[in-house]
Amino acid sequence: MIISVRGTSGSGKTTLVRKVKAWWGGDWKEQVENGKITGYTSGSLYIFGDYRDGLQGGGADITKWGPYRTRQYRMNNIADWARKGYHVLFEGLMESNEVGRTVAWGAICPVHVIYLDTPLEDCLAYINKRRAARGVHTAVDPYQTTRKHTDLKRVQRRLTAAGVDAPWLDREIAFQRIRELLL
């Protein structure tokens, strides 16, 4: 099974995956390629991306070095772990508008896409909080985040039309849904 968590910047994607990782527990083994963390395994679960404690941000979006620079390589990596029999969980802004390969994964295993319906005002407030923590005290221009939210709605409609389970959920219900899928 592949579970993709999608949403705009500041919607809580990385926080949600970290919460799932903590809930799953177990002995997490770092998956390393070329000296960089590409993900973690514990039992039957593979989480793609870097979720080290204390890391600002994280997830699949920061795994963009070497061969991982391309979306194709990252998407193939996710499919490869699913083919090995793992449940794969990932999130990232970079893959949020992907339709074709997401639908194609259905030939390998069940695919679930969870869109976080965090209000745009909350997303923008969180982005500004993160920026301030890095010493950037000018507010983010809301245009890109607003545009991304509109794009996500379009992509979600396309995925749903193609038969992919792709609901919009708040963060807590999304966490509960992921737990149900993984049990």
C-alpha positions in Angstrom: 0.0 0.0 0.0 1.1 3.5 -0.8 -0.1 6.4 1.3 0.6 9.9 0.0 0.0 12.9 2.3 -0.5 16.1 0.3 -1.2 19.7 1.1 0.1 23.2 0.8 3.2 24.5 2.7 2.4 24.8 6.3 -0.6 22.4 6.2 1.0 19.9 8.6 2.2 17.2 6.2 5.6 16.7 7.9 4.1 17.0 11.4 1.5 14.3 10.5 4.1 11.8 9.2 6.3 12.4 12.3 3.2 11.6 14.4 2.6 8.4 12.5 6.3 7.5 12.9 6.1 8.0 16.6 2.8 6.0 16.8 4.1 3.1 14.8 7.2 2.8 17.1 9.5 -0.1 16.6 13.1 -0.1 15.7 13.5 2.4 12.9 16.4 1.7 10.5 17.7 4.7 8.5 17.8 4.0 4.8 20.9 5.7 3.5 22.1 6.4 0.0 25.3 8.2 -0.9 25.7 9.1 2.8 22.2 10.8 3.0 19.0 9.6 4.6 16.4 8.6 2.1 13.9 7.1 4.5 13.2 4.8 7.4 11.9 1.2 7.8 10.3 -0.4 10.8 8.6 -3.7 10.3 6.4 -3.5 7.2 6.5 0.3 7.0 8.8 2.4 4.9 8.6 6.2 5.3 10.3 8.1 2.5 12.1 11.3 3.4 14.2 12.7 6.2 12.5 13.0 9.6 15.5 13.4 12.0 14.6 15.0 15.3 15.3 18.7 15.4 15.3 19.0 11.6 13.4 22.1 10.5 10.9 20.9 7.9 11.8 17.5 6.6 10.1 14.8 4.5 10.5 14.0 0.9 11.0 17.6 -0.2 14.4 17.8 1.4 15.5 14.5 -0.3 16.4 16.4 -3.5 20.1 15.6 -4.0 21.9 13.5 -6.5 19.5 11.2 -8.3 16.7 12.3 -6.0 16.6 15.7 -7.7 14.1 14.3 -10.2 10.5 13.6 -9.4 10.8 10.5 -11.6 13.5 9.0 -9.4 11.7 9.8 -6.2 8.4 8.3 -7.5 10.3 5.2 -8.7 11.9 4.8 -5.3 8.5 4.8 -3.7 7.2 2.2 -6.2 10.2 0.0 -5.6 9.6 -0.1 -1.8 5.9 -1.0 -2.5 7.1 -3.8 -4.8 9.3 -5.1 -2.0 6.1 -5.6 0.1 6.3 -2.5 2.3 3.6 -0.1 3.1 5.0 3.2 1.9 4.1 6.5 3.6 5.4 9.8 2.2 4.5 13.5 2.0 5.9 16.4 0.1 4.9 19.5 -1.7 7.0 18.5 -4.7 4.9 15.4 -5.4 1.5 17.0 -4.5 0.4 17.6 -8.1 1.4 14.2 -9.4 -1.5 12.3 -11.1 -0.2 9.9 -13.7 2.4 7.9 -11.6 0.0 8.0 -8.6 -2.7 6.3 -10.7 -0.1 3.9 -12.1 0.9 2.8 -8.6 -2.6 1.2 -8.4 -1.2 -1.7 -10.6 1.3 -2.4 -7.8 -0.8 -2.0 -4.7 -3.6 0.0 -3.2 -3.0 3.7 -3.3 -4.4 6.3 -0.8 -3.9 10.0 -1.1 -4.8 12.1 1.9 -5.2 15.8 1.3 -4.9 18.0 4.4 -7.7 20.6 4.5 -5.9 23.0 6.8 -7.3 26.5 6.3 -5.1 28.7 4.2 -4.9 31.3 6.9 -3.5 28.7 9.3 -1.0 27.5 6.7 0.2 31.1 6.1 0.5 31.7 9.8 2.6 28.6 10.2 4.9 29.5 7.3 5.5 32.9 8.8 6.2 31.3 12.2 8.8 29.0 10.5 10.3 32.0 8.6 10.6 34.0 11.8 12.4 31.1 13.5 15.0 31.3 10.7 15.3 35.0 11.2 13.1 36.1 8.2 10.7 38.6 9.5 8.8 39.6 6.4 5.5 37.8 5.8 5.3 35.3 3.0 3.5 36.4 -0.1 0.2 34.4 0.0 0.0 34.1 -3.8 1.9 30.9 -4.2 0.3 29.1 -1.3 -3.2 30.1 -2.5 -2.3 29.0 -6.0 -1.0 25.7 -4.8 -4.2 25.1 -2.8 -6.3 25.7 -6.0 -3.9 23.3 -7.9 -4.4 20.6 -5.2 -8.2 20.8 -5.6 -7.9 20.2 -9.3 -5.5 17.3 -8.9 -7.7 15.7 -6.2 -10.6 15.8 -8.6 -8.5 14.1 -11.3 -7.3 11.4 -8.9 -10.9 10.8 -7.6 -12.1 10.5 -11.2 -9.4 7.9 -11.9 -10.6 5.8 -8.9 -7.9 6.8 -6.4 -9.0 7.2 -2.8 -8.2 10.9 -2.2 -10.3 12.6 0.5 -9.7 16.0 2.1 -9.3 15.5 5.8 -8.3 17.6 8.8 -5.0 16.6 10.4 -6.5 14.5 13.3 -8.9 12.6 11.1 -6.0 12.1 8.6 -3.9 10.6 11.4 -6.8 8.3 12.4 -7.3 7.3 8.7 -3.6 6.4 8.3 -3.6 4.3 11.5 -6.7 2.4 10.2 -5.0 1.8 6.9 -1.8 0.5 8.5 -3.5 -1.8 11.0 
